[in-house]
Amino acid sequence: NMGCCSSSAEHKTSVAYMDQIRKKRQGNNLLILGIKIHSSDCTVCLSGEAAQNAALLYALEVVLKKTNSRAARASEKMWDVAWPKAKITSPHHESSWRQAFFPRGRHVVGLLDALAGHGWVPVAAPNFGGPIGETMSSWPVMVCENDQAVLYTKETLFLAVKDFTYPGKLCACGPADVIESLKGNFAARLRDSFPAIGVGFDSSDTSEDWDVVWTGTLITSGPKASSQEKTWSYFPKGDVVLAIVAEIYRLGWRLVCAPNFGGRQGNWPCFIFKRLVSQPAETPAIVVAAVKDRDSPGRLCLSGTHSNPSGIAQGLCSALKKVKGNESVVLSEDGSDSDWEYVLCNASITTGVAPCAWQQSYFPRGASVQAILSTMAGTGWKLAACPNFEGDGDTWPTFIWEFSGQVMKSAFVAIKDESTPVKYCLSGVEQTFEISLLAALHDPKKSMSQGNEEDFDMAIENTKLTAGGWGTCWPHGFPLEILLGELFQSGWIPAAGPTFGSMHQLCPALVLQKNS
């Protein structure tokens, strides 16, 4: 069975091997949805035992055929089933390159509602990517969990940020009642930040795709005015992101996932909300954080609705100081990040720019990321999602927590698929993987081994999660399912998928959590 789920294995062999693994496991509670974006259409893929459910497949096919009547079920290597020729995003055209691959809201909501009709809720969205001709595309992958506790209704609210256009836009699609509510207090909150905000459709964002489009917004710092300007393009504005999420939480919805569409020439961060079945008496506090590692020194920016945000910032500062390379972390008061309440300066959260072109730049430092995650989880903060903001080749990993009061543990997995040797890098995870399962992931031409990666607890070398090759990291569903399934058996639930690296070489990652 060695390597039967590697990129060089035959598809029939991989399918047979996955059947064996699924029969041995109890509670196959995860389903993986991948969207591979092409120049004019998409291939939607599924991996998981639930991909054998005829009723689920029929429901998804009905939705996808609405995007394009030619979208028909087919096979895709390392996935259970695929639908090529679906039209989930706008196409790539030279005349409108600044708006390429923008999600079509109504079709995304239809897809997510079809999944929800069979109990599936997206809980994490690692972002992969690769070239399409001379441009680059983000390939969103959504890890779904079965909502056995019935926390959410079957409805979906989907928001997409469009800051690469002028004026900027925020697009929303969802149930009629919540859309009407958003036009009230939510719009008023937006107007506080953007006095010139307007509402209206145009030829790019029509009523066919969206329920409401706000224009004149700017959720990020936007583009640089000049190359000499000492700012970074499209870095998220903490106070704006916080206000958007907090207002939707007050309406009884919760952020469950934040996939990323677009590519090098236009990045589109998205937010997926689900309505709670039982409305709580109080809205939980929220904290937003973003890594700004292109600065020297690096920074971690924070904003929150908690009554003691200063205490949270101090706690993170103390935790990072214990990590090598972060001994000089301090709370900055220089005012350079005015869109954020607190800034931790001198932070070393990634490896920074690589000295050689073939090495991975801005790869996450596992110990630093784990210090942040463990500090928040250990004080009752549940990671809700990681929207991924990018622009002009830069990537800004962002984290959104909500306060649950439940003390949790966190684990972190970073995928180094554009290096030699290829690695899974893990922090916070117990070393309980079965060799037989790990063997299914490795390159059969090489010997799989447990290696080392600075700042991580463990690195598994010579694995194969994607198609591989520089910039061509389309993920394989089967190996990702094996990895997450093994962690799931130990109680680890996917929580979010932050993106590190750069738009030239993305570094997908996953955060997992479990109760202490």
N, C-alpha and C positions, 0 to 999 in steps of 0.2 A: 504493500500500500504506500510505500515511500514516494512522496511527491505527486500523489494522484490528484491533488488539488492545486498543483503548481501551474504556472502559465503554459508549460510545455506538455501537460497531460491531455489526453483525448477527452472530449466532452462526455462521452458515454461512460468512461472510467470514473470521471469525477462525479457524475450523477449517481452511479452505483455506490460509490463510497459515501456520499452524503446520505443516501438511504440507510446505510448501515449505522452511521453516526446518529441519525435522528431516531432510529429504533431503540438505540441504547439509552438515549437521553430521556429524562422525564420532564414534562412541562416545557415543550418547545414554544416559548412565549415571546419570541422575537421574529420580526419580519423586516427585511431590508428592501428599500425602494431606491433604485438608482435612476437618474435622468442623464443620459448621455446626449449632449446638445451637438447637433451638426449645423452646417451652414443654413439650411432651410427647414429642418425639422428636428425631432428628438427620437431617441430610443428609450422607452420606459421599461425598466427591468425589475424583476422580483426574485428574492432568494429567501427561502424559509419553508418549513413544512406546510404553512398555510397557503403556499403557492399551489398546492394540490387541490385546494378547495374550489370546486367548480362554480359555486355561487359567487364567491369573491371574484374569480377571474371574469365571470360574465358581467358583474357590476362594473369592474374596471374597464372592460372592453367597451361597454356602452358609453362610458365617459370619454374614452380615448377616440372612439369613432366620431364623436361630436366635434373633436378637434380636426379630424381628417378622416373621411370615409375609407381611405386606403390603409389606415392603421389596423393591422391584423396580427394575430398572435403568431410568434415565431420563436426560434431558439437563439440563444446568445451564450457564448462560451462562459462557463463558470457562473451562470445564473439559471434558475429554474424555468423562467419564461420571460419573454420580451415582446414589446409591441413597437416595431420600427414605424417611422413616418408619422408619429404623433406630433402635433403642433402645439406644444406647451408654452413656447416662447416666441418672441418676435424673431424674424429671420435676420441674417447678416447681409446687409447691402452696403456697397461702397458709398451710396448717396446718403445713408442714415447710420453710419458706423457708430455714432455716439449713442445709439439706442438699440444696438444689437443684443439679442438674447434676453430681452426684458420679459419677465414672466407674464403670461396672460391670466390675470387674476381669477376670472370665472372658471377657467379650465383647471387651475390648480386647486381651487376650492372644491370643484366637482370630484377631482381625484381623491382629495383628502376626506370628503364626505362619504365617498364610496368605501374607503378603508374603514372609516368610523362606523359605517353601517354593519360591519362585521367585527367591531370591537377594537380596531387597531388605531393607535394614537402615536404620531411621531414624537419621539422624546430626545433625539440627538441628530445633528446634521453635520457630519464631517464633510469638508469641502475638498474635492479632488479637482484636477484640472489638466488641460493639455491643449495642443495646437489644433486649430482649424484653419488650414491654409496658412496665411501669414499672420493670423491673429491668434489669441489664446481664449479659451473658454473655461468657465467654472462648471464643474459637473457635480451638482448637489446630490448627496446621498442621505436618505432619511432612515434612521433606525427606528422602527415602530415597536411598541410594546402593547400587549393585549390588555385592555382596560377592564380587568376582571373585577376590580372593586367598584366599577361604574362611577368613577369620579366625574366624568364629563358627559355632556349630551353629544349627539351626533353632529352638531353644528361646528363650523369652522369660520374664523375671522382671519383674513389674510391681508397683511400690509406689506407694501414694497416701497423702498426709498429710491428716488431717482434724482441724485444730486449731480450727475454728470451732464445734465441738460440745463439750459437757462431759459426761464427760471426753473429752480428746483421743484420737484413734485413729491407728494406723498399720496400713494394710491391705496384704496381699500376696497375689499369685496367680502360680503358676508350676509347674514340674515337681515331682513329689512328693518327689524326693530332696533338692532344694535347700530346699523348704519344711521338711522334717524337720531339715535342718542349721540353718536359721534358728531353729528352736525350741530349739536348743542354745546355742552360744557367742554367737550374735547376740542371742538373748533375754536372755542374761546381761549383755551389754553394755548393752542397753536398761535392764535392772534397775538397773545402776550409776547411771544418770541418773534413773530413775523407780522408786523403791523400791516404790510401790504399783501397779506395772503388773499388768495382768491379761490374760487371753486369753478371748475369747468373741464369739459372734455375737449380733445383735439384729435387730429388725424392719427396721432401716435397712440394715444391712450383714450379709447372710445368707451361709450356706455355698453358696448358689446362685451368688453373685457372687464370693466370695473363698475362698481356702484357709486363711487365718489372719488374725485381727484382734486386734491388741494394743490394749488400752484403758488409759487413765490416762497416756498419753504427752503430751508437749508439745514439739514440734520447734521451735516459735517462742516468742517472748515472750508470745504470747497477747493477749487484749484488755487495754486499760487498766482499772485498778480504778476510776479516776475521771478526769474531764476535767482535773483539776489535776495528775495524776501526770505526772512529767517522763520518760516513756518513750514508745516508739512501738509501736503494735499490730502483732503478728504478724511482727516482725523475726526472721529465722532465728537459731537458736542454733548458732554455728559448731562448738562441740565436739560437739554431738549429730549434726549433719549429717555431720561428718567421721567420727565413729564408725560411723554406719550404712553409709556408702559403703565405708570401709576394711574392715569386717567382711565385706561381700559380695565385695569384691575378693579377700580371702583364700580364698574358696570357688571362685575361678577364673572369676568373672564380671566384666564390664566395663560401666561406665555409657556408654551411647551416645546418650542423648537424654532430655530432661526437659520434656515437654509440660505445659501448664497447663489445667485445667478449672475450672468454677465461674463466678464472677462477683462483682459488687459485694457481694452478701450472703453469700458463702461462697466462699473461694478454696481450690483444691485442687491444690497442687504435686504432680507425679508424677515417678517415676524409672523409666526403661526400661533394663534390664540384659540383656546377651547373654553366653552362655557361650562361652569361648574353646575352639577346637578343640585347640590345643596349650597345655598349662599351662606357664607360665614357672617358672623355678627360684625367682625372688623376686617378691614383690608390689611393684608400683611405689609410690613415695611419692605422696601426694595433698596438694593445697592447695585450701582453700575460701576464697573472698573474697566480701564483700557490700558494696554501696554503700549508705551511710546518709546520704542527701543532704537529709533533712528537718531535720537538725540544723543549727545555725549556730554554728561552721563545720561543713562537711560532713566525712564520715569514710569511710574504706575499712577494713573489718575483715577480719582474716586469721587462719586457723588451718591447721595442716598436720602431716603425719606425717614430713616431711623432717627429716634430722638437723641441718639448719641453717636453721630457719624465720626466725631473726633476720636472716640474710643475705638471704633473699628479701624480707623487709619493708624492709630497708635499700636493696636494689636498686630496689624500686618507689618508695620515697621519693625517691631520687636522680633517677629517670626523671621523676617528676611535677614535681619542682622546676624542671625545664627548660621546663615548659609554662606559658604565660601564665595567671595567676590561681592558680597552685599554688606560687608562690615560697616560701610560708610553711609548706608541708607538714612536719610533724614526727611522730615516733613518740610517741603519747600514752601516759602512764602514770597517767591519772586514775582508772582502775578502773571507769569507768562502763559499759563493755561487758565484763563479767566472763565472758561465754560465748565470748570470742574471745581468742586468744593475743596478737595485736598489733593496734593501731589506728593508722592514719595519719590524723591530725587536720589540719584546715585544707585539706582536699582539695576541689577544684572540679571535679566529674566530670559534673555536669549544669548546665543553665542556671538551675535553681532555679524558684521560683514565678513565673509570668508576670504582668506588671503589668495585663494585660487578659484578660478571660474568653475572648475568641476566639483568644488566642495559646496556643501549646503550652507547658505547664509541664513542668519537669524533662526537657527534651529533652537527649539526651546531647551532651556536648562532644566532638567527634570526636578532637581532639588529646589530650585527657586519657585517653579510653578506649583510643586507639591506643597511648599510652605504656605503659599497663598490659599490653595484649595483646602488644605487641612485646617488652617486657622479659621476659615469661614465655616466649614462643615462642622468643626468641633465646637462652635459656639451657636449652633442652631440655624445656620443659613443653608438653604437648599439651592443648588445651582439650577436655574430655570432654563437658560439658553445662553449660547455664545454667538451673537451676530458678528459677522466678519466684514469689517470695513476695509476697503482697499482703494488705492488710487495712485496712478503714475508709477506703478511697479512696487509700491509699498503696501504692506499688510499690517493691519492694526487689530490684533486679537482683543476681543471685548467679552466681558463676563457680566451676566445679570443674575443676581441672587434674590430670593425672597425669603423672609424670615418665617420658619416653621416652628422653631423651638425644639425640634428633634435633633439631638446630637448625632452626627453621622461621620462616617469615614469616607475619604476620597481616594481615588486612584487615577493615575494619568498614563495614557498610552500615546506615544508619538511614533509616527510611521516614517521611516527613513528609507524610501524606496528609490531615491535618486543618488545613492551612494554605493560604494563597494567596501565591504559587503553590505547587502541590503539588510535592514534590521527592523524589528519591533523593539522599541525602548519603553520600559515600564517602570513606574514608581508607585509605591503604596500597595502593590498587589502581592498576595501570598504566592510563594513559588510552589504551586500545587498543580501545574499543568501536567497532563499526561503526555509522555513522550510519543505515544501513538498518534495523538491529535496534532502535536507540533510537527511530526514528520510529514503530515499531509500538506503542510504549508511550504515546505522548503523546495529549493531548486534541486532536482534530482542529479544534476551534473556536479553538485557540490555537497559537502558534508554539513548538515545543519548542526549548529552548536550554540551553546550559551556563551555569549561573548561579553564584552564590556563596552559601556558607553558612559563617558564622564557625566556625572551628575544624575545618573539613573540607577535604580536598584538592580536592574536586570536588563540585558539586551539579548534577543534571540536572533542570531545571524543566519544569513542565507535563506531567509523566508521569501515569499513572493505573494504580495497582496494585490498588486496592480499589473497592468500590461507591461510596465517598466519602460526604460529608455528615458532619456532626458526630456522632461516636459510632457510625457505621454502617459500620465498616471491615471488611466481609466481603471477603477477598482474592479476586482473580481468579487462577486457576491459570496461565493462558497467559502473562500478563506476568511473573509470578514465574519461570516456567520459562525465558522468554527471558533475563531478567536473570542467573539462576544458570547457565544454559547457556553464556552468553557468558563468564562468569567461569571456568566449568569448563574451557572450551577453553584458557584461559590457565593452567590448573593449580590454580586455586583450588577447594578442597573445602569445602563447608559444614561447620562444626564445632559451632555452637550458635546459639540464638536468644534472647538476653536481651531483657527487656521493660523499657523506661523509661516516662516519663510518669506518669500516674496512672490509677486505674480509670475516671475520667471521660473521659480522653483518652489511650488507650494509645499508646505509641510502639514499634511492632515494630522489631526490629533483627536483623541476622545477622552472625556472625563467621565468617570463612573463613580457612583455613590452607593453606600449601603448603610443601614442603621447600625449604630454601635452596639 
